[in-house]
Amino acid sequence: MTAVAPAGAWDHAWAHALGELEMNVAEAESMLAIDRVFEESARDPWTPPVNLGPLPAHLVERARSLLARQLTISHDLASVARDSRRHHQAVSHLQGTMPAPPVYFDAPA
């Protein structure tokens, strides 16, 4: 038989889990806003919590809003990655077709 946490602890655990996810989404949103997507994060990677039980009814709208933000940011990140690949391919193609740049050096007269 498993122990049931008090309602306050259950609500707090869910609020904390949603807060962690919100911080991760906000961090991704800010990286996209300043065009610095692939920088290392100082935060530890998110790990899913265990044994939270069902989502409390008063947190459902918060969770739905967070899910919508996650879906938007994942779409935006995929778009940025696609654009980056295309840019890399274009630059690689140009580098292969251009003559070598001139090299200058000082020589004694």
N, C-alpha and C positions, 0 to 999 in steps of 0.2 A: 504494500500500500504506500502511495506517495503522499508526502505532506503537502497540504494546500497553504500557499502563502496568504497572509492577510490582504484584503482588498487594496489597502493603501500601498503595500509593497508591490503588488501586481501592477497597479497604475503607474507607480514610479518606475518600475522596470521597463514598461512599454514606453513611457515618456522619454526615458533615457535612451532607449534603442532608437526611437524616432529622431531624437536630438542628434545622435551620432550620425545617422544617415543624412540629416539636414546639413550638418557641417561639411560632410563629404561633397554633397551636391553644390553647396555654396562655394566651396573651394574650386570645384570644376567650372562652375559658372564664372568665377572671377578670373581663372586662368584663360578661359575663352575670351573674356571681355578685354584682357590686356594682351591677347595673342601670345601667350606663353604656355602652351598646352602640355609640353612634355618635360617640364621641370620636375625634379624630385620633390615629393611631399615630405614635410617634416612630421606629418601624422603617421601613426601606425596604420597598416591596412585594416579595413573594416572586416570584422568577423561576425557572422550571424550569431545572435544570442540564442540560447537554448532554454527550453522549459518556460517560455513566457506565458503560455496558455492563450486563450482567445483574446483578440484585440478588444479593449474596453470600448463601449459604444461612443463615449464622448471623444475618443481619439480617432474615430473613423474618418472624419472629414480631413483631419491633419494628415493621416496616412494617404488618403486619396490625392490630396494636393502634392504631397511629397512624391508619390508615384508619377504624377503628371510631370513634375519637374525632372525626375529621373529619366523618363522617356524622352523629354525634349532635349536634355543634355546628352543623352546617348546618341540621338539622331544628329545633333550638332557636332559631336566628337567624330562620328563616322564621316560626316561631310568634310570636316577639317582633315582627317586622315586621307580621304580620297583626293582632296585638292593637293595635299602634300605629295602624294604619290605621283600625280600628274605633273606637278612642278618638277619633281626630281627626274621624271622621264624626259621632260622637255629640256632641262639643263644638260642631262646626260647626252641627249641627241645633239645639242648645240656644241658641246665640248668635243664630240667625235668628228664634227664637220668643219671646225674652225682651224686655221693654221696655228702653229705654236706661237705664243706671244714673243715679241722680241726681248732679248736679254741684253742689258746694259751693264758694263763694268768699267771701272777706272783703270786706265793703263798709263804707265809713265810715258811722257813724251820723249 
